[in-house]
Amino acid sequence: MEEEVGGFFVHRFRRRDIRKSSKAVLVLPGGGGMERATLLHYDIAMKIAKDTGTDVYIAHYLLAPKYNVRYALDWLNKLYAVLLKKTLQVISHLLVTAQELILS
């Protein structure tokens, strides 16, 4: 299911027998800020949702060269904050780790 967060779109995957999960996984597909998610990323997200019962979000982060990494990280922080409000906990803390590595 596609949802809008902060003016940009994410895809949410959820197991059919679960109405709402209290946990979420935020997936940042590879591509170095140059390419969108591939079918493989969607397959992985669906498998995680099915196997764990968590809501899985694929973030379609902002691409270079139109957006730089600081702008993309700002948007991802906003997305992360929205996910924290929607769920009791976010399982993946990759975003925080990636930001600390890039900006330090």
C-alpha positions as a printed NumPy array, in Angstrom:
array([[  0.   ,   0.   ,   0.   ],
       [  1.387,   3.397,  -0.938],
       [  1.238,   6.2  ,   1.653],
       [  2.343,   9.829,   1.622],
       [  4.698,  11.073,   4.331],
       [  6.06 ,  14.6  ,   4.261],
       [  5.136,  15.027,   0.604],
       [  6.929,  11.852,  -0.528],
       [  5.681,   8.317,  -0.959],
       [  6.506,   5.135,   0.94 ],
       [  5.192,   1.617,   0.445],
       [  3.799,  -0.277,   3.419],
       [  3.625,  -4.058,   3.571],
       [  1.507,  -5.903,   6.136],
       [  0.508,  -9.524,   6.584],
       [ -3.128,  -9.972,   5.551],
       [ -4.233, -11.522,   8.837],
       [ -2.97 ,  -8.573,  10.919],
       [ -4.933,  -5.334,  11.121],
       [ -2.166,  -3.2  ,  12.614],
       [  1.229,  -4.06 ,  13.988],
       [  2.748,  -2.45 ,  17.068],
       [  6.159,  -2.679,  15.399],
       [  7.637,  -1.441,  12.136],
       [ 10.684,  -1.995,   9.975],
       [ 11.997,   0.872,   7.878],
       [ 13.75 ,  -0.345,   4.735],
       [ 16.197,   1.953,   2.968],
       [ 16.836,   0.238,  -0.35 ],
       [ 20.329,   0.418,  -1.785],
       [ 21.215,   2.504,  -4.776],
       [ 23.472,   5.131,  -3.283],
       [ 20.851,   7.841,  -3.67 ],
       [ 20.869,   7.326,  -7.431],
       [ 18.201,   4.649,  -8.041],
       [ 14.771,   3.676,  -6.763],
       [ 13.881,   0.383,  -5.105],
       [ 13.889,  -2.703,  -7.305],
       [ 11.524,  -5.68 ,  -7.352],
       [ 14.007,  -7.512,  -5.138],
       [ 13.56 ,  -4.854,  -2.42 ],
       [  9.768,  -5.278,  -2.581],
       [ 10.104,  -9.072,  -2.377],
       [ 12.337,  -8.75 ,   0.696],
       [  9.906,  -6.312,   2.356],
       [  6.969,  -8.66 ,   1.722],
       [  8.911, -11.592,   3.174],
       [  9.85 ,  -9.626,   6.308],
       [  6.203,  -8.586,   6.814],
       [  4.957, -12.128,   6.283],
       [  7.577, -13.804,   8.487],
       [  7.508, -11.311,  11.378],
       [  3.996,  -9.827,  11.368],
       [  5.439,  -6.302,  11.465],
       [  4.547,  -3.399,   9.204],
       [  7.383,  -2.891,   6.726],
       [  7.925,   0.475,   5.036],
       [ 10.109,   1.072,   1.992],
       [ 11.276,   4.679,   1.981],
       [ 11.604,   6.189,  -1.469],
       [ 14.267,   8.609,  -0.376],
       [ 15.215,  11.664,  -2.386],
       [ 17.587,  11.067,  -5.261],
       [ 20.743,  12.851,  -6.342],
       [ 21.605,  15.065,  -8.051],
       [ 18.371,  16.996,  -7.363],
       [ 18.685,  16.408,  -3.596],
       [ 21.824,  16.124,  -1.507],
       [ 22.356,  13.684,   1.352],
       [ 21.535,  16.217,   4.087],
       [ 18.148,  16.972,   2.503],
       [ 17.415,  13.259,   2.119],
       [ 18.379,  12.563,   5.745],
       [ 16.132,  15.389,   6.945],
       [ 13.205,  13.818,   5.123],
       [ 14.069,  10.363,   6.456],
       [ 14.181,  11.746,  10.009],
       [ 10.669,  13.149,   9.48 ],
       [  9.505,   9.783,   8.184],
       [ 11.093,   8.031,  11.168],
       [  9.267,  10.392,  13.559],
       [  5.936,   9.643,  11.861],
       [  6.573,   5.909,  12.122],
       [  7.336,   6.255,  15.834],
       [  3.948,   7.946,  16.323],
       [  2.143,   5.266,  14.306],
       [  3.681,   2.295,  16.109],
       [  4.888,   1.448,  19.586],
       [  8.422,   0.808,  18.387],
       [ 10.47 ,   0.832,  15.22 ],
       [ 12.607,  -2.276,  14.985],
       [ 15.137,  -0.892,  12.529],
       [ 17.408,   1.889,  13.771],
       [ 19.458,   1.872,  10.574],
       [ 18.467,   5.465,   9.777],
       [ 19.981,   6.812,  12.992],
       [ 23.163,   4.81 ,  12.489],
       [ 23.5  ,   5.898,   8.852],
       [ 23.022,   9.569,   9.74 ],
       [ 25.623,   9.417,  12.484],
       [ 28.114,   7.799,  10.11 ],
       [ 27.519,  10.236,   7.251],
       [ 27.38 ,  13.46 ,   9.248],
       [ 30.198,  12.72 ,  11.698]])
